[in-house]
Amino acid sequence: MRILHVLDHSLPLHSGYSFRTRALIEEQKRLGWEPILLTSPRHSLDGPNPETAGGLTFHRSPASGPMPLLGEIRATGKAAARLIDRFDPDLVHCHSPVLTFLGARGAARRRNLPIVYEIRAFWEDAAVGNGTGREGDFKFRMTKAMETQACRDADAVGAICQGLLDDLESRGIEPSKMFAVPNAVDLAQFGAPEAADPELAASLGLAGKEVIGFLGSFYDYEGLDDLIAALPSILTERPEARLLLVGGGPREQELKAQAARLGVMDHVVFTGRVPQEEVARYYALVDILAYPRKPMRLTELVTPLKPLEAMAQEKLVVASDVGGHKELIEDGVTGTLFRAGDPSAAAEAITGLLASRDSWPERIHTAKKWVAENRTWERTVANYIPVYEHLVNR
């Protein structure tokens, strides 16, 4: 089976979106399928066309010109039409945001090809989450309407979690055309955690400390300000605690200023962004991975990838009780949940775990077992099989 995948962006840009794409496509190739990969003009990194990155070949849509949205749709559509003519795929699979679907839809319909639309997050909610939009304004409503119409027009609609599927059903999307393709973990990459590097720990001032960590992008919705606000209370109970923040993003300078203002800067380590191949070394330094996401539509509806990676890395997980986390974490069994947006609740959850080390081995074992049994890319990609076969054979 040959599938044309239409993507927002891809490797060599590093993002959760890119890493999910790589995992999905590698698993599809193991099934004997032939994926053809096209990115929209929103892939902003210069490079050859086509470009090989991470062992995969990506075709690029040309720059979109002076009319951003309409130009992107047209450029994606022209590139999709060329690849459809060249490779003769069995179906077209578009990955959110909706511009990929709007671009490829015409080319797919002209060849009578079935089209799948897969949602990783609603575009309107993502804009609110990263600070480029406001919930309920005209842009939000327009984008939501576009996403809803795309789901009505698609032959099948996938989503990464139940929260998104439930929201789509409330919009009137027929449940029979929807299916789940949840986030997962590559246990070959994350399932064998490295031993802590004492030299790296010493260089960061973490030797002999109790390390609470976060690895990811510093967006407002991640709630890292709540984690820093919890630190004075944590230090009162656990003076050897340290907060390790690996990554970067738009809130980085504000977070540093907050830590300085609270007088805890000596207890917080900002590493900046690290190469992907180095991430496991930093995971190895952490006792507890914290995910204090704020309550909002994006976090209530969408399940993140990072807690699954942490469980696979045999790390304890503490997270806010937003809906996306509750799909992944069973409180007191595979992780600890605390009231979202409440630094004091975060502090209580973290100090409670640090004070009960005897419970750690069983919880770590239970969480990793759950991931291995439920959240591998092999299991996720298997969900495509009946959908693809039905569409191609209809």
C-alpha positions in Angstrom: 0.0 0.0 0.0 1.3 3.4 -1.0 0.2 6.4 1.1 0.9 10.1 0.5 1.3 11.8 3.9 0.9 15.6 4.0 2.6 17.2 7.0 2.9 20.6 8.5 6.7 20.2 9.0 9.2 17.5 9.6 12.7 16.5 10.5 15.4 17.9 10.6 13.3 20.4 12.6 13.0 19.0 16.1 9.6 19.0 17.7 7.1 16.5 19.1 5.3 16.7 15.8 8.4 15.7 13.9 9.3 12.8 16.3 5.7 11.5 16.2 5.8 11.5 12.4 9.1 9.6 12.3 7.8 6.9 14.6 4.6 6.5 12.7 6.3 6.3 9.3 9.0 3.9 10.4 6.3 1.6 11.8 4.3 1.8 8.5 7.4 0.9 6.6 7.9 -2.2 8.8 4.4 -3.2 7.7 5.6 -3.2 4.1 3.7 0.0 3.2 5.3 2.7 1.1 4.8 6.2 2.6 5.5 9.3 0.5 6.1 12.3 2.6 5.2 15.9 1.7 5.6 19.0 4.0 3.7 22.2 3.7 5.3 25.6 3.2 5.2 26.0 7.0 8.3 23.8 7.1 10.6 26.8 7.5 14.1 25.2 7.4 16.1 25.6 4.2 17.3 22.4 2.6 17.3 20.4 -0.6 14.1 19.1 -2.2 13.6 16.3 -1.6 15.5 16.1 1.7 16.5 13.0 3.6 16.5 13.4 7.4 16.3 10.8 10.1 16.4 8.1 7.5 13.2 9.4 5.8 12.8 11.3 2.5 10.6 14.4 2.6 9.3 16.3 -0.4 8.8 20.1 0.2 6.1 22.4 -1.0 7.4 25.6 -2.4 7.3 29.0 -0.5 3.7 30.3 -0.4 4.2 33.9 -1.6 2.5 37.1 -0.2 -0.9 35.6 0.8 0.1 33.3 3.8 -2.9 31.0 4.3 -4.3 30.9 0.8 -0.7 30.7 -0.6 0.1 27.8 1.7 -3.0 25.9 0.6 -2.3 26.5 -3.1 1.4 25.5 -2.8 0.6 22.4 -0.8 -2.1 21.4 -3.4 0.2 21.8 -6.4 3.0 19.8 -4.7 0.5 17.1 -3.7 -0.9 16.9 -7.2 2.7 16.4 -8.6 3.4 13.6 -6.2 0.1 11.9 -6.8 0.8 11.9 -10.5 4.3 10.6 -10.0 3.7 7.9 -7.3 0.1 7.0 -7.8 -0.8 6.5 -4.1 -3.7 4.4 -2.8 -4.8 7.2 -0.4 -3.9 10.6 1.0 -3.3 11.0 4.7 -3.2 14.6 6.0 -1.9 15.5 9.4 -3.2 18.6 11.2 -3.3 21.6 11.1 -6.2 21.9 8.7 -4.1 23.7 6.0 -2.6 20.4 4.9 -6.1 19.0 4.3 -7.3 22.0 2.5 -4.2 21.9 0.3 -4.3 18.2 -0.6 -8.1 17.7 -0.8 -8.5 19.0 -4.4 -5.7 16.9 -5.7 -7.0 13.8 -4.0 -10.5 14.3 -5.2 -9.5 14.8 -8.8 -7.9 11.3 -8.7 -10.8 9.9 -6.7 -8.5 9.0 -3.8 -9.7 8.5 -0.3 -8.5 11.1 2.2 -7.7 10.7 5.9 -7.4 13.7 8.2 -5.5 13.1 11.5 -5.7 15.6 14.3 -2.8 16.0 16.8 -4.3 19.1 18.4 -7.0 21.5 17.3 -5.3 24.4 15.5 -7.4 27.0 17.3 -6.5 25.6 20.7 -2.8 25.4 19.8 -2.8 29.1 18.9 -4.3 29.9 22.3 -1.7 27.6 24.0 1.3 29.2 22.4 0.1 32.8 22.9 -0.8 33.6 19.2 -4.5 33.5 19.6 -7.4 34.1 22.1 -10.2 31.7 22.8 -13.5 32.7 21.3 -12.3 35.6 19.1 -12.9 35.7 15.3 -9.8 33.8 14.3 -10.5 31.1 16.9 -14.1 30.7 15.6 -13.0 30.7 12.0 -10.3 28.1 12.5 -12.6 25.9 14.5 -15.1 26.0 11.7 -12.4 25.1 9.2 -11.3 22.1 11.3 -14.9 20.9 11.7 -15.6 21.2 8.0 -12.4 19.3 7.2 -13.5 16.4 9.4 -16.9 16.4 7.7 -15.3 16.2 4.3 -12.6 13.6 5.1 -13.4 9.9 4.5 -11.9 9.0 7.9 -10.8 11.1 10.9 -8.1 10.0 13.3 -7.2 11.7 16.6 -4.4 11.1 19.1 -6.7 10.8 22.2 -10.3 10.4 23.4 -10.6 14.0 24.4 -10.3 15.1 20.8 -12.7 12.4 19.5 -15.3 13.3 22.1 -15.1 17.0 21.1 -15.5 16.1 17.4 -18.5 14.0 18.2 -20.0 17.0 20.0 -19.5 19.0 16.8 -21.6 16.4 14.9 -18.8 14.3 13.3 -20.1 10.8 12.7 -18.4 8.4 15.3 -18.2 5.6 12.7 -15.7 7.5 10.6 -13.4 8.3 13.6 -10.6 6.3 15.1 -7.8 6.7 17.7 -4.1 6.9 16.9 -2.7 7.6 20.4 0.8 8.8 21.3 3.2 6.1 22.1 6.8 5.3 22.9 9.6 3.6 21.1 10.9 1.2 23.8 14.0 0.5 21.8 14.9 4.2 22.3 13.4 4.9 25.7 13.0 1.5 27.3 16.6 1.0 28.5 17.4 4.0 30.6 21.0 5.1 31.0 22.8 5.1 34.3 23.3 8.6 35.7 26.5 10.2 34.5 28.3 11.5 37.7 30.4 14.0 35.7 27.3 15.5 34.1 25.5 15.6 37.5 28.5 17.3 39.1 28.8 19.9 36.3 25.2 20.9 36.9 25.5 21.0 40.6 23.1 18.0 41.0 25.4 15.4 42.6 23.7 14.0 45.7 20.6 16.1 45.2 16.9 15.1 44.8 16.1 16.1 41.3 12.8 17.2 39.9 12.9 17.6 36.2 11.1 18.9 33.1 12.3 18.3 29.6 10.5 20.0 26.8 9.4 23.4 25.4 8.8 26.4 27.7 5.3 27.4 26.7 2.8 29.1 29.0 0.4 26.1 29.0 3.2 23.8 30.4 2.7 25.6 33.8 6.4 25.8 34.6 5.7 29.0 36.5 3.6 27.0 38.9 6.4 24.5 39.4 8.8 27.3 40.2 6.2 28.9 42.5 6.0 25.5 44.3 9.8 25.3 44.9 10.0 27.4 48.1 7.6 25.1 49.8 9.4 22.0 48.5 12.7 23.3 49.8 11.2 23.9 53.2 10.6 20.1 53.4 13.4 18.9 51.2 16.3 21.3 51.2 18.4 19.1 48.9 15.8 19.3 46.2 16.8 20.8 42.8 14.7 21.7 39.8 16.2 20.7 36.4 14.7 22.5 33.4 15.9 21.1 30.0 14.8 22.9 26.9 13.8 26.4 26.0 11.0 28.5 24.6 9.1 31.8 24.8 8.7 31.7 28.6 12.4 31.1 29.4 13.4 34.6 30.4 10.2 35.1 32.5 10.9 31.8 34.3 14.4 32.8 35.1 13.2 36.2 36.4 10.6 34.4 38.5 13.2 32.1 40.1 15.4 35.1 40.9 12.5 37.0 42.4 11.6 34.1 44.6 15.2 33.6 45.7 15.4 30.1 44.4 17.7 30.6 41.4 20.5 28.7 43.1 18.1 25.7 43.2 17.1 25.8 39.6 19.2 24.6 36.7 18.4 25.9 33.2 20.4 23.9 30.7 19.0 25.4 27.5 18.1 23.1 24.6 20.1 19.9 24.2 20.6 17.7 21.2 18.0 14.9 20.9 20.7 12.3 21.2 21.7 13.7 24.6 18.2 13.7 26.1 18.6 10.3 27.7 21.6 11.5 29.7 19.5 14.2 31.3 16.6 11.9 32.0 19.0 9.7 33.9 19.7 12.6 36.4 16.1 13.0 37.3 14.2 11.4 40.2 10.7 12.8 39.4 9.5 14.2 36.1 7.0 17.0 36.6 4.3 18.1 34.1 2.3 21.0 35.7 0.2 21.8 32.7 -2.4 24.6 33.2 -6.1 23.9 32.8 -7.3 25.1 29.3 -8.9 23.5 26.3 -5.6 22.4 24.8 -4.4 20.6 27.9 -7.8 19.2 28.7 -8.3 17.6 25.3 -4.8 16.6 24.2 -2.5 13.9 25.6 1.2 14.8 25.7 4.0 12.5 24.7 6.5 13.3 27.5 4.9 11.5 30.4 4.9 8.3 28.4 8.6 8.7 27.7 9.2 9.3 31.4 7.4 6.1 32.3 9.4 4.2 29.7 12.6 5.7 31.2 11.6 4.3 34.6 11.0 7.7 36.2 8.3 8.8 38.6 5.7 11.1 37.1 3.9 14.0 38.8 1.4 15.8 36.8 -1.5 18.2 37.0 -5.0 16.7 36.7 -5.9 18.1 33.3 -7.9 15.8 31.0 -4.9 15.0 28.8 -2.9 13.7 31.7 -5.8 11.7 33.2 -6.0 9.7 29.9 -2.4 8.6 30.6 -1.9 8.5 34.4 -3.8 6.6 37.0 -3.3 8.6 40.2 -1.4 6.7 42.9 -0.7 3.8 40.5 1.3 4.9 37.4 1.8 8.4 38.6 0.7 11.2 40.9 -1.9 13.8 39.9 -2.4 17.2 41.6 -4.9 20.0 41.2 -4.0 22.0 38.0 -2.9 25.6 38.5 -2.2 25.1 42.2 1.5 25.4 43.2 0.8 24.3 46.8 -0.8 21.1 45.5 2.2 20.5 43.3 4.5 21.0 46.2 2.6 18.6 48.4 2.6 15.9 45.7 6.3 16.2 45.1 7.4 16.3 48.7 5.1 13.4 49.4 6.8 11.3 46.7 10.3 12.3 47.8 9.4 11.2 51.4 8.2 7.7 50.3 11.0 6.2 48.3 10.1 2.7 49.4 7.0 3.0 47.1 9.1 3.9 44.0 10.1 0.5 42.6 6.6 -0.8 42.4 5.2 2.3 40.8 8.0 2.5 38.3 7.5 -1.1 37.4 3.7 -0.7 37.0 4.0 2.4 34.9 6.5 0.9 32.5 4.5 -2.3 32.2 1.4 -0.2 31.3 3.4 1.6 28.6 4.8 -1.6 27.1 1.4 -3.2 27.0 -0.7 -0.2 25.8 1.4 2.5 24.2 3.9 1.3 21.7 4.0 2.6 18.1 3.3 -0.9 16.8 -0.1 -0.9 18.6 -0.8 2.6 17.5 -0.1 2.0 13.8 -2.1 -1.2 13.9 -5.1 1.1 14.2 -4.5 2.4 10.7 -4.8 -1.1 9.1 -8.7 -1.5 9.1 -9.2 2.1 8.2 -6.8 2.1 5.2 -8.1 -1.3 4.0 -11.7 -0.2 4.2 -11.0 3.0 2.3 -8.9 1.4 -0.4 -11.2 -1.5 -1.0 -14.5 0.4 -0.8 
